[in-house]
Amino acid sequence: MVAPLNQRFCLQGDRKNFSINFRVNRKDRAAYFGKTKINDEIAESIRERYMMGTQPKKYIYGQYGVGKTHTLFNIKYKLEESAEAKATTDYQVKCCFIDAEFKERTNYNYLHAQMMEALTLEKIKEVIDEYLARNAGPALEEKLRNDFGDANIARAIRALGFAGEPITLWKWLCGGSLSAAELTSYNLTKNMDTISEMYRVLVGIMRLFVNKGIYYLFLLDEMEGLINIRNRDCRASFHDALRKLADDDNGVVGFIVSIYALQEDEIPDFVFTEDIQTRLNKANIHHLEYLAHDDDVRQFLKDLLALVIDETKRKDKERQGHIPANLEYYPLTDEAIDEFVNLAIGAPTASLPRNFISALNEGAVHAARRDSYVIDTEDLTAAQAIFTEDLF
């Protein structure tokens, strides 16, 4: 019987193969493979924004499989879970990850609701209760209108704080429609149906969190789905919202938009117009490129293997004579790493992290079938197919 990959190739803990799962595994979120420079630059620029009391607003784009989602989760780790994040006492960052789905007539109300739900009713109600208690008195009504910029929103915020059953008000604040009777019961004159109103709700609530030193950062992944939107008014709603959010007037809502595009002109034009770009600033638009150079591929594999290989198990296998000593890219032989790199850089548009991991797993399976404890050149036939198929 063939030994599982975990035992054969000295994998850490309960890892079954060389794949990573940064959504559930903290160690995988903490690691970043290959081009660490751009990732470090993004994270550092975000910290700089917070130091200045402003919010990060960024777009990142690149090919499928280049590492956009991993980048978002690594940023989440650095800002929330790392030792540096825990040592920061001036503020606390909470990242809200949103996988959005868009249809032909999806408008911005949908994304507004997603962001509100990511904050959660419980957390919002808690911060509103504190705000209302702190400002209780005859001047409360005026303060609500000043802080939220709209009489209806002010009424809804106040009512949410006092409501025993807040679901109806929550629906309204998330951009949902209420019946005439429901509106009347809360003294609301209309449903919230403009971008400006939704913007005021989100900014007003986020300001309450910021005043407590809590910075929420929305990580908006898979935003290339915006191309599914065909309705002109719906597209305009996203343009208007992102323009407002990107503007300097918004000092409390931070966001990173992650989007599939090979180059800037492939980003859906209605969320990448000149007025949005100038508000973002070119320095906040990041292109994640292929790992198309020899050093890039080697560094990625070195970083990945350092994460997944158990060095104690490896040393035991060396003492038992199962594997050669001092392989730099164990379990790849010296010849295999050279072959792997050549396959990757020979197909630059397929030289992607996702493909590296797939090729490594396929090579490991082939090696296991021939009862080898290392991956050699003969095991990379499947890798050749993986790096070739993305070319067409």
PyMOL commands that set and color helices and strands:
alter all, ss='L'
color gray80, all
select helices_A, chain A and resi 5-8+26-30+36-51+68-81+83-87+108-119+121-134+140-148+151-162+167-173+180-185+195-210+223-228+232-246+264-266+269-271+274-280+282-284+294-308+311-319+334-345+348-350+353-369+377-389
alter helices_A, ss='H'
color red, helices_A
select strands_A, chain A and resi 57-62+92-99+214-221+254-260+285-288
alter strands_A, ss='S'
color yellow, strands_A
deselect
rebuild
show_as cartoon
